């Protein structure tokens, strides 16, 4: 698939789309992580609920990374880069909230 993208001139836009998707995934993942950690610390979520939230977060992240890896190394790297960008956005927002 990557050969066709490279030959058609769609490689950079496709990688940009993967990176944007990764940024969105990273923002959702780390916001949910922050929310679930807050619930656990406040005592509003029991151990079963906490385990369920962890499993859903990991399954979502793992699924997207698996799909990207099946497309090749460049989409996987683009998604990973996007996840780190999304993490930075959430961390800056959390810093501003404090």
C-alpha positions as CSV (number, residue, x, y, z in Angstrom):
1,X,0.0,0.0,0.0
2,X,2.8,2.4,0.8
3,X,4.2,2.0,-2.7
4,X,1.0,3.1,-4.2
5,X,0.8,6.1,-1.9
6,X,4.3,7.1,-2.7
7,X,3.8,6.9,-6.4
8,X,0.5,8.7,-6.4
9,X,1.7,11.7,-4.3
10,X,-0.6,10.9,-1.4
11,X,2.1,9.8,1.0
12,X,2.4,13.0,3.0
13,X,-1.3,13.7,3.2
14,X,-1.9,10.2,4.3
15,X,0.8,10.4,7.0
16,X,-0.7,13.7,8.1
17,X,-4.1,12.1,8.5
18,X,-2.5,9.3,10.5
19,X,-0.8,11.8,12.7
20,X,-4.0,13.8,13.2
21,X,-5.8,10.6,14.1
22,X,-3.0,9.8,16.6
23,X,-3.3,13.2,18.2
24,X,-7.0,12.8,18.6
25,X,-6.5,9.4,20.1
26,X,-3.8,10.7,22.4
27,X,-6.0,13.5,23.6
28,X,-8.9,11.1,24.3
29,X,-6.6,8.5,25.9
30,X,-4.9,10.9,28.3
31,X,-8.1,12.8,29.2
32,X,-9.8,9.5,30.1
33,X,-6.6,8.6,32.0
34,X,-6.8,11.8,34.0
35,X,-10.5,11.4,34.7
36,X,-10.2,7.8,35.8
37,X,-7.3,8.6,38.0
38,X,-9.3,11.4,39.6
39,X,-12.2,9.0,40.2
40,X,-9.9,6.4,41.8
41,X,-8.2,9.0,44.1
42,X,-11.6,10.5,45.1
43,X,-12.8,7.0,46.0
44,X,-15.7,7.2,43.5
45,X,-14.5,4.2,41.5
46,X,-14.1,0.8,42.9
47,X,-11.4,-1.7,41.8
48,X,-13.6,-3.4,39.3
49,X,-14.5,-0.1,37.6
50,X,-10.9,1.0,37.6
51,X,-9.8,-2.2,36.0
52,X,-12.5,-1.9,33.3
53,X,-11.4,1.7,32.5
54,X,-7.8,0.6,32.2
55,X,-8.8,-2.3,29.9
56,X,-10.9,-0.2,27.6
57,X,-8.2,2.5,27.3
58,X,-5.5,-0.1,26.5
59,X,-7.7,-2.0,24.0
60,X,-8.5,1.3,22.2
61,X,-4.9,2.4,22.0
62,X,-3.7,-1.1,21.1
63,X,-6.3,-1.5,18.4
64,X,-5.4,1.7,16.7
65,X,-1.7,1.0,16.9
66,X,-2.3,-2.5,15.5
67,X,-4.2,-1.1,12.6
68,X,-1.5,1.5,11.9
69,X,1.2,-1.2,12.2
70,X,-0.6,-3.4,9.6
71,X,-0.3,-0.4,7.2
72,X,3.4,-0.1,7.6
73,X,6.2,1.5,9.7
74,X,5.5,5.1,8.5
75,X,1.8,5.1,9.6
76,X,2.7,3.6,12.9
77,X,5.3,6.2,13.5
78,X,2.9,9.0,12.5
79,X,0.3,7.7,14.9
80,X,2.9,7.4,17.7
81,X,4.0,11.0,17.0
82,X,0.4,12.1,17.1
83,X,-0.3,10.4,20.4
84,X,2.7,12.2,21.9
85,X,1.4,15.5,20.6
86,X,-2.0,14.8,22.0
87,X,-0.4,14.0,25.3
88,X,1.4,17.3,25.4
89,X,-1.9,19.2,24.7
90,X,-3.7,17.4,27.6
91,X,-0.7,18.0,29.9
92,X,-0.7,21.7,29.1
93,X,-4.4,21.9,29.7
94,X,-4.0,20.1,33.0
95,X,-1.2,22.5,34.0
96,X,-3.5,25.5,33.2
97,X,-6.4,24.0,35.3
98,X,-4.2,23.7,38.4
